[in-house]
């Protein structure tokens, strides 16, 4: 089965959009189920390990400290402020990266459930995101510890990171819907996305500041993750509210949601036939 050549969205698709929104509403209503499934996913992933899901936080701590130390030695920057910079940026990156990579396989990994049970597709999306939120929770505690031990003072302005996190969650739903549909039909897209995310990791100001980018600085602003990292990290590090970054992020988010909702609405009923 292939996508039709005449694929377009018009007034005739309103019913599909309405059903897609109903699917999302039914998925939200089943929050107890998808939260339990997310917790079970983590239990199975770390089954028979001593620390269990705590390994998520341990890995994040080791990586953050190691990267900050290496970057400090290479750039001559003081280690303590760099640790805070890396820890907060890497915290946001981990969540967004997981949203993208897990979004690619959200329907593929739940093929047996989709084929055997009549449940809203959005349930599997929320299950995947709930798992990512739990992991984010573990890592955020480690990040808070790094910030406090580094002597970085937090003001009330740091609460400005919470709206950024809310936007991350909304976009995670859109990314799962969009990539979930596309990758279920075209499996090679997953490999392209994963490769692109590896490249973007080095092109995003996580291990270095924009001022250190030199020749890459002009290209840096074409990377959307630069703005999403900024709206989360700036309130914590500088107590600032980056208005320009927020405007860019809101524009990107609006376009992402329109594309995701329309695509999911149009092809939702075909997902089960693409396995």
N, C-alpha and C positions, 0 to 999 in steps of 0.2 A: 504494500500500500504506500503510495507516495502522496505528497502534498499537491493539491490541484493547482494547475497553472493559472486559473482564474481567481485564485485566492484573494479576497478583498473583504473589507468590513463595511457594511452599509446599514440602513435602517432595519433590514431583515434579520440582522444578528442580535437585535435587542433581546429577544427571547433567550438566546444562548447566554448573553451577558447576565440576564436575570437568574438563570439557572446556575451560572458560575458563582454569583454572589450568594445564592442559597446554599451552594456547596460549602462556601467559606463559612457561612453562618452555622451550618450544621456541624462543621468541623470544630468551630470554637465551642459549641455547646457540649462537645464530647471531650472537654479539657482534662477530665480525670483520666480517661483512657489513654490519651496521647502522652500525658505526663508520666503515667505508670510505665508505658512502653519505652519512653525515653530513659527512665531510670533503669529499666531492665536491660536496655542496650548497653549502658555503662557497666552494669554488674557483669554482663556476659563478656564484655571487652576486657575487663580486668579480673576475670574469674581466677581464683587460686593464686592471686598475688598478695603479698603481705599488706601493702598500703592501699590496694584497691584503686578507686578513682582518684585518690590523692596523688597518684603518679602524674596526673595532669598538671597539678600545681607544682610538683617537684620538677618536672621537665621544664615548665615555664620559668621557674626560678633559676635553674642551672643555665638555661639558654640565655636569659636576660643578662645575668651577671657575666657570663663568658663573652657575649657579644659586646657588652659595654666595656669590658676590660680590653678586648682586642681593639675596639674603635678608639679607646682612650690612648692606647700605646701608639697607634698609627697616626692619630691626628694631633696628639699632644694636648688634648683637652682633659680637664680635671675629671676624674672618675666619678665622683659623687653626683654632680648634676647630670652627667651623661647617663648614669644608671636610671635616674628618674625619667629622663627623656626617652630612653630605650624601652623601659618597662611600660610606660603609658602608651607609647606608640605601638609596641608589639602586642599589647593587650587588645587594642582596637583592631589591629591587623588580623590577629588570630581569629577573632569572631567573624570578620568580613570574609576572610579566606575560607573559613569553614562553611560559611553560607553559600559561597560560590561552588566549592568543590562538592559539598554534600548535596547541594541543589541539583547538580548534574545527575546524581544517581538516586534521587529521592523516590522515584517511581520504580526504577529498575530493581532497587534493593527490596522493595515491598511487592514484588511481582506475585508471590504466592498469596498474599493478603488480597491484592486487587483481583486476582483471578478467582478466589474462593469465597469472598465476602462482599456484600453490597454496603460499603462504607464510603463516606465522602472522601474524595481524593485529597482534600485539604487536611484531613486528619493526619496523613503521612507527612505532609509539609510541616504541620505544627509539631509532630513528634520529633522530626529532625531538628527543628529550631529549638525545641525544649531541651534536647540533648546539648546543643551548642550553648544555650543559656546556662545550664548547670556547669558546664566546663568553664564558661566565662566567670561564673561565680567563684569557683575555686581559684582561678587565676587572679581575679580582682582582689581577693584577700591577700595574695602574695604581693601584688603590685602595691597595695596600701601599706603593707609591711615595709617594702623597699622605700617608699616615699617617706615614711615616718623615720626609719632608721637612717636615711640619708640626711635628715634634718630639714627637709623641705616643708615649709609652712603652708598649710592649706587654709584658704579663706572661703567665705560663703560663695564667692564667685566660682569655686570649683564645682558647685552644684550645676553649673552650666553644662557639664558633661552629661547630665541625665537626659536632657532633650536630645542630645546627639545619640545616646544609646537607644532612645525610643525610635529615632529615625532609622538606626541600624536594624532594629527589629522589624519595622514596617518594610524596609527594603529587602530583608531576608525572606519575607513571605513572597514578595514580587520576584526575587531572583529564583527561588525554588520553583515557582509556577512557570516562569519563563524557560529556564534551563531544563527543568524537569520534563517539560513537553518536548522541547527540541532534541535533547539527548536521547530520550526514549525512542524517538524516530530515527535519529542519526547518531549512532554511538560514537563515531569518530570525533564528534564535537567535544566530547569529554576530554580527550587527550589534548586537543588544541587549547581548551580552557585551562587545564592544569599546567601546561607548558607556559601559557601566557601569564598565569599567576606567579610562577617561579621567576619569570623575568621581571614582572612588575614589583616583586619584593625588593629587588635591588634598585629599582627606579623610583621607589617611594621613600620619602625622608623618614626612615625608621632608625637606621644606624648612623645617619649623618644629618646635618642641618642643611636647609636650602642654600645657606651662605657658602657651604663647602662644596656645592655642586659644580661651581665654575662653569665649564662649557655645557653641562647638561641642564643648567638653570632654565634656559628658554623652553626646553622640552618638558621640564618638570611640571609645568602648569597645565599640560595636556593630559596628565595622569589624574583621573577622577579620585583615586584613593588619596592623593595629596590633600584634597579639600576635606574628605571625610575624616582623615586622621586629624586634621587641624581643628575641626569643630569639637572633637573629643579631647584632644590634648591641650589646646590653648587655655581653656578655663582652669585646668589642673596646674599647669606649669606657670602661667603668667596671670591667671585671674582675668583673662580677656575674653571677650565675646567676638569672634571673628565674623563680622557681618558679611563680608564678601564671600568667604568660604561657605557660609550658610546659604546665601543666595544661589550659589552654584550647586550645592548639594540638593536644595529643594527643587531646582529646575531638573536636575538629573533624576531625582526620585519621582517626580511627576511623569516624566517621559517613560521611565522604567515601569511604573505602575500601569500606565495606559497600554503599553506593549504587552505586558504580562497578562493583564486581565483579558484583553481582546484575544490573545493567542490561546490562553487557557479555555476561554469560553467557546472558541471555535472548534478546538480539537479535543476537548475534555472527554467526549464519548468515544473517541478513537484510541485512547491510551491503552485500554485493555487488549486491543487487537494488535498492538505493536510489539508484543513480547515474543 
